[in-house]
Amino acid sequence: MAIYKVVSPVIQGGVVLLSGIIELNDEQAERLVQAGAIEVELVQEDKELNDMSLPELKEFAKLNDIDLDGATKKENILLKIKSIQL
């Protein structure tokens, strides 16, 4: 599974996502990319998020409109980012 940026409303697991990031399998992603609902792949696997430095994670959150709600430690920022994924 990979992570994608939502650019128009998407229903996933009965939840409507208007923005943010979403984790999808290849079949789901292909259908939504063709529909223009998501952008190209952002991150290949979760473990790549774990390998990012603190500044990279902050930039990732900023680029993906993820509110870190005061989180400053890497572990807490990772939890915030991953909590957005379905």
N, C-alpha and C positions, 0 to 999 in steps of 0.2 A: 504494500500500500504506500501511497505517496501523498504529499500535502500540496494543496492547490489554493490559490487566492480566489475567493468568491467575488464576482463583479456584478452579478445580478441575482435576484432572488432564486434560491435553490431549496427544494424540500428534500431533506435527508433524514431518514428514520422518523418521519412524522413531524420534524421540526423545520420551520422555515428560517433559513439563514439569509440575511440581507447583505452582509459583508463579513469580513474576517477570513479565516482559513478553514479548510476542510480536508479530512483524510479520506481518500477514495481508492478503490481498486482500479485496475486499468480499464475495465469495461465501463464502469460508472464515469470515470474521467473522460474517456473518449466521447461518450454521448454528450456530456456537459460542455466539453471544449467545442464540439461541433455546434452546439446550441448557443455558444457565446456566453454561457453562464459563469465559467471559471477561466482563469488565466493559466498559462503553462505552468508546469510543475515548479514548485518553489524549493522543495527539499526532497531528496530521494527517500530517506528513511529517518525515523526518529533518532537513531544513534548519531546522525549528523548534527542534530540540534544539540545533543549532549557534548559533541566535540567542539562546538562554537565557544569562543571566548566571551567574557561578559560584555565587552563593547559590541561584539557581533550580535549577541542575543538582544541587546537593547535596540540596535539598529533594525534587526528583524522585526521586533515588536512595533517599532515606529512605522516601518514600511507597511506593515499589515494592520495598522490601526488597532493594536492590542494594548489596552490600558493595563499598565503594570501595577497600578494602585499602590504606589509607594514601595514596591519590591525592589531591593537593591542587591541582594545576594543572588548568585548564579542559580542556586537550587530553587529559590522562590520564583525567579523569573521563568525558569524552565517549567515550573508547575503552572504558572499563569498562562504561558504559551500553549502548553499541552491541554489545559482545561478548555481551550477554545475548540479543540479538535473533537469530532464526534467519533 
